[in-house]
């Protein structure tokens, strides 16, 4: 493990270096995702690390063609490094090291305890899935996770970052209700213009401007996505704010956050966070 935490560059590929210096517990590659990235959960000296790479330049036969080429994937990893170095928060995945390898950068993160909330579509109705179990946490535990999610994005927005492709696949929650937000490679400094039309993301949580070519993407977009995540899970997947697990005041905060017109939302993530905290029910 020492090499993974201290090495700055190597002539080996990311995969060769990881396998030489740790025990690979799990691999995330073209068999489980379509990004083109290859990542590993690695164990060494009783500690778990998560190592993310841009994957090979030449993809293996049968792999789904990713939406970005190798250079594009490297650029997103470099963006993730910039984000991690600009903002520290307990709910953000902790970047420990960056290794320059023959196949591009390898980002070494502290292993995040817990389970990923996201599951494949065909598993969302399974009561035993992480998705359903998270959605049905006791109210106080659900609110504790949402507090961390909003607070982390207040910090990110203060550092200039706008959320992009934030969805339940970015949320890892452990048994103590500790949240770790992961995979923030596509976050961008904002505001900026939507030059894609449909941007990267899950349609369940995306703001209308993320689907509109030429629209402005700014903190109000982050406000919408946070509001949608809190509404989706905080209503036990019903989308009915009358059933929200928090206070009536917090439900109204989410209603405003999710307005289709950005002008009708909170203007900044900090404003959302302040309203959310002010709306807490009795403890």
C-alpha positions as CSV (number, residue, x, y, z in Angstrom):
1,X,0.0,0.0,0.0
2,X,2.9,2.4,0.7
3,X,3.7,2.6,-3.0
4,X,0.1,3.5,-3.8
5,X,0.2,6.4,-1.4
6,X,3.7,7.7,-2.1
7,X,4.5,7.0,-5.7
8,X,4.1,10.0,-8.1
9,X,4.9,8.3,-11.4
10,X,5.6,4.8,-12.8
11,X,6.4,3.3,-16.2
12,X,3.8,0.6,-15.6
13,X,0.2,0.8,-16.6
14,X,-2.3,1.7,-13.8
15,X,-3.6,-1.9,-13.7
16,X,-0.2,-3.4,-13.4
17,X,0.9,-1.1,-10.7
18,X,-2.3,-1.6,-8.7
19,X,-2.0,-5.4,-8.9
20,X,1.6,-5.3,-7.9
21,X,1.1,-3.2,-4.8
22,X,-2.3,-4.4,-3.5
23,X,-4.9,-7.1,-3.5
24,X,-7.7,-6.3,-5.9
25,X,-11.0,-6.9,-4.2
26,X,-13.2,-5.7,-7.0
27,X,-12.8,-4.4,-10.5
28,X,-15.1,-1.9,-12.2
29,X,-14.6,-1.9,-16.0
30,X,-16.4,-2.3,-19.3
31,X,-18.4,-5.3,-17.9
32,X,-20.1,-3.0,-15.3
33,X,-20.0,0.5,-16.8
34,X,-19.9,2.4,-20.1
35,X,-17.6,5.3,-19.2
36,X,-14.4,3.6,-20.4
37,X,-12.8,4.1,-17.0
38,X,-11.3,1.2,-15.1
39,X,-11.3,1.3,-11.3
40,X,-10.3,-1.1,-8.5
41,X,-11.2,-1.6,-4.9
42,X,-7.8,-2.5,-3.4
43,X,-6.9,-3.9,0.0
44,X,-3.5,-3.6,1.5
45,X,-2.3,-3.7,5.1
46,X,-5.9,-4.0,6.3
47,X,-7.0,-0.8,4.6
48,X,-9.2,-0.3,1.5
49,X,-8.4,2.1,-1.2
50,X,-10.3,3.0,-4.4
51,X,-8.1,3.6,-7.5
52,X,-9.6,5.1,-10.6
53,X,-8.0,5.3,-14.0
54,X,-9.0,6.4,-17.5
55,X,-8.7,2.8,-18.6
56,X,-6.8,1.5,-21.6
57,X,-6.4,3.5,-24.8
58,X,-7.5,0.5,-26.8
59,X,-10.7,-1.1,-25.3
60,X,-11.1,-4.8,-25.1
61,X,-13.2,-6.6,-27.7
62,X,-16.9,-6.5,-26.8
63,X,-16.6,-3.4,-24.7
64,X,-19.3,-0.7,-25.0
65,X,-17.9,2.3,-26.8
66,X,-17.7,5.1,-24.2
67,X,-19.0,8.6,-24.7
68,X,-15.4,10.0,-24.4
69,X,-12.1,8.9,-25.9
70,X,-9.1,8.2,-23.7
71,X,-7.9,11.8,-23.8
72,X,-11.3,13.0,-22.7
73,X,-11.4,10.6,-19.8
74,X,-8.0,11.7,-18.7
75,X,-9.2,15.3,-18.8
76,X,-12.1,14.4,-16.5
77,X,-9.8,12.7,-14.0
78,X,-7.6,15.8,-14.0
79,X,-10.8,17.8,-13.3
80,X,-11.6,15.5,-10.4
81,X,-8.2,16.2,-9.0
82,X,-8.7,19.9,-9.2
83,X,-12.0,19.6,-7.4
84,X,-10.6,17.5,-4.6
85,X,-7.8,19.9,-4.0
86,X,-10.0,22.9,-4.0
87,X,-12.6,21.7,-1.5
88,X,-12.4,19.5,1.6
89,X,-15.5,18.2,3.3
90,X,-16.1,15.1,5.3
91,X,-18.8,13.9,2.9
92,X,-16.5,14.1,-0.2
93,X,-14.4,11.2,-1.3
94,X,-10.9,11.8,0.0
95,X,-8.2,11.9,-2.6
96,X,-4.9,10.5,-1.2
97,X,-2.6,10.4,-4.2
98,X,-2.3,10.8,-7.9
99,X,0.1,8.6,-9.8
100,X,1.2,9.2,-13.4
101,X,1.2,5.9,-15.2
102,X,1.8,4.6,-18.7
103,X,-2.0,4.6,-19.2
104,X,-2.7,8.0,-17.7
105,X,-3.4,9.2,-14.1
106,X,-4.4,6.9,-11.4
107,X,-6.4,8.6,-8.6
108,X,-6.0,6.9,-5.2
109,X,-8.9,7.6,-2.9
110,X,-9.6,6.4,0.6
111,X,-12.1,3.5,0.5
112,X,-15.6,4.8,1.2
113,X,-17.5,2.6,3.8
114,X,-21.0,1.6,3.1
115,X,-23.1,0.8,0.0
116,X,-23.8,2.6,-3.2
117,X,-27.4,3.7,-3.2
118,X,-27.9,3.3,-6.9
119,X,-28.9,-0.1,-8.3
120,X,-29.8,-1.1,-11.9
121,X,-33.3,-0.2,-13.0
122,X,-34.6,-3.8,-12.8
123,X,-33.6,-4.0,-9.1
124,X,-35.2,-0.8,-7.9
125,X,-38.4,-2.5,-6.7
126,X,-36.5,-5.1,-4.7
127,X,-37.1,-4.4,-1.0
128,X,-33.7,-5.9,-0.2
129,X,-31.8,-3.5,-2.6
130,X,-29.7,-0.7,-1.2
131,X,-31.9,1.7,-3.1
132,X,-35.1,0.7,-1.3
133,X,-33.4,0.3,2.1
134,X,-32.0,3.8,1.8
135,X,-35.4,5.2,0.7
136,X,-37.0,3.7,3.8
137,X,-34.5,4.7,6.5
138,X,-36.1,6.1,9.6
139,X,-36.8,9.8,9.2
140,X,-34.0,11.0,11.4
141,X,-31.4,8.9,9.7
142,X,-32.6,10.0,6.2
143,X,-32.5,13.6,7.2
144,X,-28.9,13.2,8.6
145,X,-27.8,11.9,5.2
146,X,-29.6,14.7,3.3
147,X,-28.0,17.3,5.7
148,X,-24.5,16.0,4.7
149,X,-25.4,16.0,1.0
150,X,-26.6,19.6,1.1
151,X,-23.8,20.8,3.3
152,X,-21.1,19.3,1.0
153,X,-22.6,21.1,-1.9
154,X,-22.6,24.4,-0.1
155,X,-18.9,23.9,0.3
156,X,-18.4,22.9,-3.3
157,X,-20.4,25.9,-4.6
158,X,-18.4,28.2,-2.3
159,X,-15.3,26.8,-4.2
160,X,-17.0,27.6,-7.5
161,X,-18.2,24.2,-8.5
162,X,-21.6,23.4,-10.2
163,X,-23.0,19.9,-9.9
164,X,-23.1,17.9,-13.1
165,X,-24.3,14.2,-13.3
166,X,-25.1,14.1,-9.6
167,X,-27.5,11.2,-9.0
168,X,-27.9,8.2,-6.6
169,X,-24.9,6.6,-8.2
170,X,-22.7,9.2,-6.5
171,X,-24.0,8.4,-3.0
172,X,-22.4,5.8,-0.7
173,X,-24.0,5.5,2.8
174,X,-22.7,3.4,5.7
175,X,-24.5,1.8,8.7
176,X,-23.7,4.9,10.8
177,X,-25.4,7.2,8.1
178,X,-22.1,8.6,7.0
179,X,-22.4,9.8,3.4
180,X,-19.6,9.8,0.9
181,X,-20.2,11.6,-2.4
182,X,-18.1,10.1,-5.2
183,X,-17.6,10.3,-9.0
184,X,-17.6,14.1,-9.3
185,X,-15.4,14.1,-12.4
186,X,-17.9,16.0,-14.5
187,X,-18.6,18.9,-12.1
188,X,-17.6,22.2,-13.6
189,X,-16.7,25.7,-12.5
190,X,-19.7,27.8,-13.1
191,X,-21.7,29.4,-14.4
192,X,-21.4,28.1,-18.0
193,X,-23.5,27.5,-21.0
194,X,-25.0,24.2,-22.0
195,X,-23.3,23.3,-25.2
196,X,-24.5,19.7,-25.3
197,X,-28.3,19.8,-25.3
198,X,-28.9,16.8,-23.1
199,X,-26.0,16.9,-20.6
200,X,-24.7,13.9,-18.7
201,X,-27.0,12.8,-15.9
202,X,-30.0,10.8,-14.7
203,X,-33.3,12.2,-16.0
204,X,-34.8,11.6,-12.6
205,X,-32.7,14.4,-11.1
206,X,-31.8,16.7,-14.0
207,X,-32.9,20.4,-14.2
208,X,-34.7,21.5,-17.4
209,X,-31.7,23.7,-18.4
210,X,-29.5,20.5,-18.5
211,X,-31.7,19.5,-21.4
212,X,-31.7,22.8,-23.2
213,X,-28.9,23.8,-25.6
214,X,-27.6,27.3,-24.8
215,X,-29.1,27.5,-21.3
216,X,-27.1,28.8,-18.3
217,X,-25.9,26.1,-15.9
218,X,-25.2,27.6,-12.5
219,X,-25.8,27.1,-8.8
220,X,-29.5,27.2,-9.3
221,X,-29.0,24.0,-11.3
222,X,-27.3,22.4,-8.3
223,X,-30.2,23.6,-6.2
224,X,-32.6,21.8,-8.4
225,X,-30.7,18.5,-8.4
226,X,-30.3,18.5,-4.6
227,X,-34.0,19.2,-4.3
228,X,-34.9,16.4,-6.6
229,X,-32.7,13.9,-4.7
230,X,-34.1,15.0,-1.4
231,X,-37.6,14.8,-2.7
232,X,-37.2,11.4,-4.4
233,X,-35.8,9.6,-1.4
234,X,-37.3,11.8,1.4
235,X,-40.8,11.0,0.2
236,X,-40.1,7.2,0.2
237,X,-40.0,7.3,-3.6
238,X,-43.5,8.6,-3.9
239,X,-42.6,12.1,-5.1
240,X,-45.4,13.4,-2.8
241,X,-44.0,16.2,-0.6
242,X,-47.0,15.7,1.7
243,X,-45.3,12.5,2.7
244,X,-41.8,14.1,3.2
245,X,-40.0,12.7,6.2
246,X,-38.9,16.1,7.4
247,X,-40.8,19.2,8.5
248,X,-43.4,20.9,6.5
249,X,-41.0,23.9,6.2
250,X,-38.3,21.7,4.7
251,X,-40.9,20.2,2.3
252,X,-41.6,23.8,1.1
253,X,-37.9,24.4,0.7
254,X,-37.7,21.4,-1.6
255,X,-40.8,22.6,-3.5
256,X,-39.1,25.9,-4.2
257,X,-35.7,24.2,-5.1
258,X,-37.4,22.1,-7.8
259,X,-39.2,24.9,-9.7
260,X,-38.8,24.5,-13.5
261,X,-37.8,28.1,-13.9
262,X,-34.3,28.8,-12.4
263,X,-35.5,32.3,-11.4
264,X,-38.0,30.8,-9.0
265,X,-35.5,28.7,-7.1
266,X,-33.0,29.7,-4.5
267,X,-30.3,31.7,-6.2
268,X,-27.4,29.9,-4.5
269,X,-26.7,26.6,-2.8
270,X,-25.9,28.5,0.4
271,X,-29.4,30.0,0.3
272,X,-30.8,26.5,-0.1
273,X,-28.7,25.3,2.8
274,X,-29.7,28.1,5.1
275,X,-33.4,27.6,4.3
276,X,-33.1,23.9,4.8
277,X,-31.4,24.3,8.2
278,X,-33.9,27.0,9.3
279,X,-36.8,24.6,8.5
280,X,-35.7,21.8,10.8
281,X,-38.4,20.4,13.0
282,X,-38.0,20.1,16.8
283,X,-35.2,17.7,17.9
